[in-house]
Amino acid sequence: MTTSINLDFHSKRHSDFDLRRIARAMEQGFAEPVTAYLTDAFIMSRVGGGVVFGFEGDDPAGRNADGRVVQTAKVERVEKEGRFWVLTTVERSRYVMATFRREGGRNSLRDHLQLTEAQGVLV
């Protein structure tokens, strides 16, 4: 009898490319404080996701520790600041999209922007 075990990985190591993009974003600076930087970022069903780096805020359980895969609250606004896209959630958290997920990350941003523009939602 074969036993299968499914493992869900909830963390990921940042690549050198990810870290260079994060460093570039940090050097650039932003108009308002940043909650965290996301690598492998994407937007799905008006919620952002990715691998977190540099989370600023109260996190006693460590759910937002560097390398953890996270899901943001509902995205209220997406704006380009300098060279980077910034997600602002309904909770007023701000996430910088440092890198996009290879499988459709950038396309998910385009789709989100088109959808919100078509619906007349603030982008």
N, C-alpha and C positions, 0 to 999 in steps of 0.2 A: 504494500500500500504506500503510495506516494503522498507526502505531505507538502503542501505549498505554503510558503510564507511570503506575504506581500509586505514590503517595506515602503513607507512613505518618508522621503527625506525632506525635512523642513528647514534645512540650512544648506548653504553652498559657499564655497570658497570664492572670493573675488579674484578674477584674473588680473594679470599685470595691466592689460588694456583697460579693464574696469577701473582700477586704481588710478591710472593716468587720467582718465576722464573725470573721475571724482576730484582729483587734485586740481585739474583745470577749472572745474566748476567752483571749487572753493576759492581759488585765486580770483575768479571773475567777480564774485560777490553778487548779492541780490538785493532788490529794493526792500524786502521785508525778511524777517528771520526765517530760516529754513528748518523744517522739522527733521528731515532726513534726505539722504540721496538714495535713489533706486537704480540698480543695474538690472539687466534683463527685464526692463520695464515694459508694461503693456496696460491697456485699458479694456475692460470687458464689462458689459452691462452697467456702464457708468461708475465702475469701481476700478481703481488702479491696483496694480500688483507689481511685484518684483522682489529683488534681493536687497535688503536694507543695509545702509552704512551710515554711521554717525548720527543715530537717532538722538534727538534732543527732547527731553521730556521725562515725565514720571513713568517708569517701567519696572516696578518691583519684581515682576515675574520673569523679566528678561525676554519677553516675547518679541521685542524689537532690537535684540542684540545684533551686532554686525554679523552678516551672513545668513540671517534668518529670512525665510520666504514670508512676505507679508502681503496683506490685503488692506488697502486704505478704506476709509469711509467713502461714502458717495462723493464723486467728483462734482464740484460745483462750477469750477472754472479751470481752463487750461490756457496758459499764456506763454509766449516765448519771451524769455529775458536773456538778452545777449545771444549766446550760442546754445542755450539749453531751454527745454520745455519744463514748465513748472505746473504741477497739479495743485490746486487748492481745493480742500474738501469742505463739506458742509460744517465740519467741526473746526474750520479755520487752520487746519494743518497744511503745511506746504512741503511738497515732495519734488525734488529736482530729478528729472529723468536723465540720468547720466549716460546710460546705454540702453538700447532696446533689445528685447528678446529676439533671437534670430528668426524664429518661426512666427512672423506676423506682428512683432511688437510695434514697428513703425507704422504698419498698415492699420493696426488697431487705433493708433493716435489719429490717423487721417480719417478713419471711419467715424470716430467719436466727434471730431471737429465738424465733419459733414452733417452728422446726425443732429448735433446741437444747433448748428447754423440753420438747418432746415426747420427745426422746431422753434426757432427764435429764442433759444436759451442763451444766456450770457456765456461767452467763450473768452 
